[in-house]
Amino acid sequence: MTPPLPPSDLHSRHPELITLPDGTDLHRFYTTAYDPIYFDRSVLGRFNTPDGSYGVLYVAQEIHGAFAETFLRSPGHSLIDPAFLHRKAYVRIRLEKALRLIRMTGPGLAILGATAEVTHADLPYDARDDIVDIR
């Protein structure tokens, strides 16, 4: 099931912004076929634009958040395919400039007229191929 479309008045809403100061460490598990800092312009990711007009880089403020985003996308699965794991690597990225972001959690989503379904909806590709199901 795909997430709902944005509300028609999204352009007039004022998102809650957060600022990560320069020197902040961010965490990322990435596919080794790409550079550690790779802004994906494909149309496959949950937050990627339908037309690929800008790239998306998945990072997290905490290492466990980066781990969960990469390896725990399929609830109920308890083993990770070794081949999938072998294609991944970890990098810590330190910001050289402050970074302004839109809060996509809690009340920040409500301001945008969205729910957690936006950030937790099914991927547009089948991630289950990378996970071993032991049920």
Residue pairs with C-beta under 8 A, 6 or more apart in sequence:
1 121
1 122
2 121
2 122
2 124
3 117
3 118
3 121
4 114
4 115
4 117
4 118
6 112
6 113
6 114
7 13
7 112
7 113
9 113
10 112
10 113
13 111
13 112
13 113
14 111
15 102
15 103
15 108
15 111
15 112
16 102
16 103
16 107
16 108
16 111
17 100
17 101
17 102
17 103
18 100
18 101
18 102
18 103
19 98
19 99
19 100
19 101
20 26
20 61
20 95
20 98
20 99
20 101
21 95
21 98
22 95
22 96
22 97
22 98
23 94
23 95
24 61
24 94
24 95
24 99
25 92
25 93
25 94
25 95
26 59
26 60
26 61
26 92
26 93
26 94
26 95
27 59
27 60
27 61
27 62
27 63
27 65
27 66
27 90
27 91
27 92
27 93
28 36
28 57
28 58
28 59
28 60
28 66
28 90
28 91
28 92
28 93
29 66
29 67
29 69
29 70
29 71
29 88
29 89
29 90
30 36
30 38
30 88
30 89
30 90
30 91
31 87
31 88
32 87
32 88
32 89
33 87
36 89
36 91
36 93
37 57
37 91
37 93
38 55
38 57
39 54
39 55
39 56
39 57
40 48
40 55
40 56
40 57
41 48
41 52
41 53
41 54
41 55
42 48
42 52
43 49
43 50
43 51
43 52
43 124
44 123
44 124
44 125
45 56
45 58
45 123
45 124
46 119
46 121
46 123
46 124
47 56
48 55
48 56
58 66
58 69
58 70
59 66
59 93
60 66
60 69
63 90
66 90
70 88
71 80
71 85
71 88
73 123
73 127
73 131
74 127
74 128
74 131
76 135
77 128
77 131
77 132
77 133
77 134
78 134
79 131
79 132
79 134
80 130
80 131
80 132
81 130
81 131
81 132
84 130
84 131
102 108
102 112
103 109
104 112
104 118
104 119
105 119
109 115
109 116
109 118
109 119
